[in-house]
Structures are given as structure tokens and as C-alpha cells.
Amino acid sequence: MRYSSKRHQTPPTALTRHRDWDVRLVKFIKEVMNKPFTWGEHDCLTFANNAVIAQRGYGFADKYLGKYKTVIGATGAYGRWLESSGCSNIVEGLDQQFERVEGFPPRGSIVAMPAPQGAVFDYSFGVMASQFAAFVAEEGLVMVKPTNEFIAWRVS
């Protein structure tokens, strides 16, 4: 009996990330490395969403982000998202869309760290760039070593 590799091949599964997602993510991070914080354009959620777009071509909050230019507009957009999603907070919303990562987050993961006291929102969002997570700061991205306080979600 002759073996036919075609007959025994497993059909390819649909990938949600681009094949070169890692190259695209690095390119995106380099492009925004020195871009200052701007509500609705380059804040923590637009940055995390755009990092996901770089990896898979679409984001997790495309229709909610970028339509505000102030902190008041951002809190209004967040409230509208909460109302339409039925979620009690953004962490719950990300849990509904992505698998939560236990342990050290892999490159490309969305990450959240508790925001400093007095911040507008409870968490700051970023993306794992390597062994460090990239977050938006006033004058550009900052790299932060993950801690046990981080929450992370796998982008696939």
C-alpha cells in the first residue's frame, strides 16, 4: 500500500493572528515609541487596541476608541461601552474576548497594571513587547517589568 501524505494531512486551522504578527508588533511599537500620550489617539486603550490590530488586523474595541479627545470624552465612551457590553468593568470585557494568562505573559499579550492612586481609570493597559511590557506615558512608551499585580490576556 502506498502512503499518500495528502490523505493524512490535518487541514490547516484558521489563524487569527497574521503569520508575521511578531514582526508587525515590533514595527508598530517602534513607530509609536516616542509618541506622546493623547486622549483618543494614543492613550493606554488605543495603544493596546492598536497593538492587537498590528497582530491580527482588527482590535478588541475598534468601534469605541478614538472618538474622544479629552478625559471627559474618554470616561463618557467608557460608560457607553459598559452599558452596551453589559460588563461591569474593562477587565471583565477583556476576559470575555481573550484567554487570561497565568504566569509570565507571552510577547504580544495585552497587559493591565493597577493605575496609580488618583488616576482616571483603575488600570493602565499595554502590551508585552519582550520581557518587558510597553505602556503609554506622557512623552512616549515606557517599558515595565511585569509583576504579580499584572493581569494579562493572550492575543491569538
Secondary structure, 3 states (H helix, E strand, C coil): CCCCHHHHCCCCCCCCCCCCHHHHHHHHHHHHCCCCCECCCECHHHHHHHHHHHHHCCCCCCCCCCCCCCHHHHHHHHHHHHHHHCCCCHHHHHHHHCEECCCCCCCCCEEEEECCCCCCCCEEEEEECCCCEEEEECCEEEEECCCCCCEEEECC
